[in-house]
Amino acid sequence: MRIVVAFGAGGAADLLGRLVAERLSTALRQSVVVENRAGAGGNIGTTAVLQAEPDGHTILLHSQGFAANRFLFDRLPFDPDKDLAPVAMIAEMPNLMVVSPSMPVSDVAGFIAMAKARGQPVTYGSIGVGTSMHIAGALFAKATGLDMTHVPYRETAAVNSDVMAGRVDVVFQTYSAALGMVQGGRMKPLAVTGGERAPGTPDVPTLREAGVDLATVAWWGLLVPSAVPAVRREKLQAEVIAAVQDPVVSRRIGEAGGVPRPLDGAAFGSFIASETQRLGTVVGNTGMRAD
């Protein structure tokens, strides 16, 4: 069995995929491998899953980009409503607004003032269109009125490297992918995007506490081709939910800054539908498009 993570190694999606794969491997008594297929906002990984035999042995791990991409791309190589079936939701996680330690600002207000005084667009990185990093950056630009240019990357390591070096101004990185850099002093945190402060960075304010009326989090879940038999999907659903509810897995998700969200296929499907409506509005209001 393989879990195709629609993003590169080193990010939150990769971490969650490996946590679930490890638990599934033990429960199912078979090898469960993680395969990273990054690119096109998750569309490359999605297409790879749809090209596999629909026997339930190839599973897609995607994010809110699954709901947003229909609004970002002129055309998708698949129908997200008909070609894929939700298995289970895994977790939610906030993003951290981080800059280079060398940037001469210490808080969100200072960043906004610097950006307005600069006279040229601020650059913000992400690991692709429709990702939480892209959405958070676009929403921040809208909320603050800043002129911000999106710079997409394929890998978490690349965008982290460039923000640390100051080659890109800011990144709204998923919490788990930024935490180690923040703790090591290689990134400067300005705010957390969730509704409340994160346990791992208790001194970092939320965006709302920093004066920006914005709260947004990332989410991830598993899907399979719709042609996979219902009995197989139900078996996967039960095992995935058990994996997320496992105390060790839940603790590790929490330590990474996430919140376990073990929703079954029906509930996850309803959640995706509501997120599709919400993100359609976000895309329309911010002018986000595939780069």
C-alpha positions in Angstrom: 0.0 0.0 0.0 1.2 3.6 -0.7 0.1 7.0 0.5 0.7 9.6 -2.2 1.4 12.9 -0.4 0.6 15.6 -2.9 3.4 17.8 -1.6 7.2 17.6 -1.1 9.2 16.1 1.8 9.7 17.9 5.0 6.4 19.7 5.3 3.3 19.1 7.5 1.6 16.9 4.9 4.7 14.6 4.7 4.8 14.4 8.5 1.1 13.4 8.8 1.4 10.9 5.9 4.3 9.2 7.6 2.6 9.1 11.0 -0.5 7.5 9.5 1.5 5.1 7.3 3.4 3.9 10.3 0.3 3.1 12.3 -1.5 1.6 9.3 1.5 -0.7 8.5 1.2 -2.1 12.1 -2.6 -2.4 12.0 -2.8 -4.0 8.5 0.4 -6.1 8.9 1.6 -4.9 5.5 4.0 -2.4 4.2 2.6 1.1 3.8 5.0 3.5 2.0 4.8 7.3 1.5 5.5 8.7 -1.9 5.9 12.4 -2.3 4.5 13.7 -5.6 4.7 17.5 -5.5 3.6 20.1 -8.0 0.7 22.0 -9.5 -0.9 22.6 -6.1 -1.4 18.9 -5.5 -2.8 18.1 -8.9 0.3 16.0 -9.9 -0.2 13.7 -6.9 -3.9 13.5 -7.4 -3.5 12.5 -11.1 -1.0 9.8 -10.0 -3.5 8.3 -7.6 -6.2 8.3 -10.3 -3.9 6.5 -12.7 -3.3 3.7 -10.2 -5.4 0.5 -10.0 -8.6 1.5 -8.0 -8.1 -1.3 -5.4 -7.7 0.8 -2.3 -3.9 0.3 -2.2 -3.1 3.8 -3.4 -4.3 6.6 -1.2 -4.1 10.4 -1.7 -3.2 12.8 1.1 -4.3 16.3 0.2 -5.0 19.6 1.8 -7.4 22.5 1.4 -6.0 22.9 -2.1 -8.3 20.0 -3.1 -11.2 22.3 -2.5 -9.5 25.5 -3.8 -7.9 24.3 -7.0 -11.1 24.3 -9.0 -11.1 28.1 -8.6 -7.4 28.6 -9.1 -6.8 26.6 -12.3 -8.5 27.2 -15.6 -8.9 23.4 -16.0 -8.3 20.4 -13.9 -7.3 17.0 -15.4 -9.9 15.3 -13.2 -13.3 16.0 -11.6 -12.8 16.4 -7.8 -16.4 15.8 -7.1 -16.8 12.6 -9.2 -13.4 11.0 -9.5 -12.4 10.9 -5.8 -14.1 9.8 -2.6 -13.1 11.1 0.9 -11.8 8.4 3.3 -11.1 10.4 6.5 -9.8 13.8 7.7 -6.6 13.7 9.7 -5.7 17.1 11.3 -5.7 20.8 11.3 -2.7 23.1 11.9 -2.1 26.8 12.0 0.6 28.6 10.0 3.5 30.7 11.4 4.2 34.1 9.8 8.0 34.0 9.7 10.8 36.3 8.3 14.6 36.2 8.2 16.3 36.9 11.5 18.1 39.7 9.8 14.9 41.6 8.9 14.8 44.7 11.0 11.2 44.2 12.4 10.1 42.5 15.5 6.3 42.3 15.1 3.5 42.4 12.5 3.0 46.2 12.9 6.7 46.7 12.1 6.5 44.4 9.1 3.4 46.3 7.7 5.1 49.7 8.3 8.3 48.5 6.6 6.4 47.0 3.6 4.4 50.2 3.1 7.6 52.4 3.3 9.5 50.2 0.8 7.6 51.3 -2.3 7.7 47.9 -4.0 5.8 44.6 -3.6 6.5 42.3 -0.6 7.3 38.7 -1.7 5.8 35.8 0.1 6.7 32.2 -0.5 4.6 29.0 -0.5 4.9 25.4 -1.7 2.3 26.0 -4.4 -1.0 27.4 -5.4 -4.0 26.6 -3.2 -1.8 25.6 -0.2 -2.4 27.0 3.2 0.7 29.2 2.8 -0.6 30.7 -0.4 -4.1 31.2 1.0 -2.8 32.8 4.3 -0.5 35.1 2.3 -3.3 36.3 0.0 -5.6 36.8 2.9 -3.0 38.8 4.8 -2.4 41.0 1.8 -6.1 41.6 1.5 -6.6 42.3 5.2 -3.6 44.8 5.3 -3.8 46.3 1.9 -0.2 45.4 1.2 1.0 44.8 -2.3 2.4 41.3 -2.1 3.8 39.0 -4.8 3.4 35.2 -4.5 6.5 33.2 -5.1 5.7 29.4 -5.4 8.2 26.7 -4.7 8.0 22.9 -5.0 9.7 22.0 -1.7 9.4 23.1 1.9 13.2 23.1 2.3 13.6 25.5 -0.6 11.2 28.1 0.6 12.6 27.9 4.1 16.1 28.4 2.9 15.1 31.5 0.9 13.2 33.1 3.7 16.1 32.5 6.1 18.5 34.1 3.6 16.2 37.0 3.0 15.6 36.2 -0.7 11.9 36.1 0.0 10.4 38.5 2.5 7.9 36.4 4.4 6.4 32.9 4.6 3.2 31.8 6.2 4.8 28.3 6.8 2.8 25.4 8.2 3.6 25.3 11.9 5.4 22.0 12.1 7.7 22.9 9.1 8.7 26.2 10.8 8.9 25.3 14.4 12.4 23.8 14.4 13.7 26.8 12.5 12.1 29.2 14.9 13.4 27.3 18.0 16.9 27.3 16.4 16.9 31.0 15.8 17.0 30.6 12.0 13.5 32.2 11.5 11.9 35.1 13.3 8.2 34.4 14.1 5.8 37.4 14.0 2.4 35.7 14.4 0.5 32.5 14.3 -2.5 32.4 12.0 -4.9 30.3 14.1 -7.6 31.6 16.5 -5.4 31.1 19.5 -1.7 30.9 20.4 0.1 27.7 19.8 1.6 25.7 22.8 5.0 25.4 21.1 5.4 29.2 20.7 3.4 30.7 23.6 5.0 34.2 23.2 4.0 34.5 19.6 0.7 36.4 19.2 -2.1 35.5 16.8 -2.7 37.7 13.8 -5.8 39.1 15.5 -3.8 39.9 18.6 -1.3 41.7 16.4 -4.0 43.9 14.9 -4.9 42.0 11.7 -8.4 40.6 11.6 -7.6 37.2 10.2 -7.6 33.6 11.4 -6.9 30.6 9.1 -5.6 27.1 9.5 -4.4 24.3 7.2 -6.1 20.9 7.0 -5.3 17.5 5.5 -7.2 14.3 4.8 -7.1 11.1 2.7 -9.0 10.3 -0.4 -9.2 7.4 -2.9 -10.5 7.0 -6.4 -14.3 6.8 -6.4 -14.0 3.4 -8.2 -12.5 1.8 -5.1 -15.2 -0.5 -3.7 -17.2 0.9 -0.8 -16.3 -2.0 1.5 -12.6 -1.2 0.9 -13.1 2.5 1.6 -15.0 1.7 4.8 -12.1 -0.6 6.0 -9.6 2.2 5.3 -11.8 4.7 7.0 -11.9 2.7 10.2 -8.2 2.1 10.2 -7.3 5.7 9.5 -9.6 7.0 12.2 -8.1 4.5 14.6 -4.6 5.7 13.6 -5.4 9.3 14.3 -7.1 8.5 17.6 -4.1 6.4 18.7 -2.6 8.2 21.7 0.9 8.2 20.3 -0.1 9.5 16.9 -2.4 12.2 18.5 0.4 13.3 20.8 2.9 13.6 17.9 0.4 15.6 15.9 -0.1 17.9 18.9 3.7 18.2 19.4 4.0 19.4 15.8 1.4 22.1 16.5 -1.6 20.3 15.0 -5.0 19.3 16.2 -6.2 15.8 15.4 -9.5 15.8 13.4 -10.5 12.2 12.8 -13.6 12.7 10.6 -15.1 9.7 8.8 -15.7 9.8 5.0 -19.2 11.3 5.1 -18.2 14.0 7.6 -15.0 14.7 5.7 -17.0 15.0 2.5 -19.4 17.5 4.1 -16.4 19.4 5.4 -14.8 19.5 1.9 -18.1 20.9 0.5 -18.2 23.7 3.0 -14.5 24.5 2.5 -15.1 24.5 -1.3 -17.8 27.2 -0.8 -15.6 29.2 1.6 -12.4 29.0 -0.5 -14.3 30.0 -3.7 -15.2 33.2 -1.9 -11.6 33.6 -0.7 -10.2 33.2 -4.3 -12.8 35.6 -5.6 -12.1 38.2 -3.0 -8.3 38.0 -3.1 -7.8 37.5 -6.9 -5.7 34.4 -6.3 -4.8 32.4 -9.5 -2.5 29.6 -10.4 0.9 31.1 -11.2 
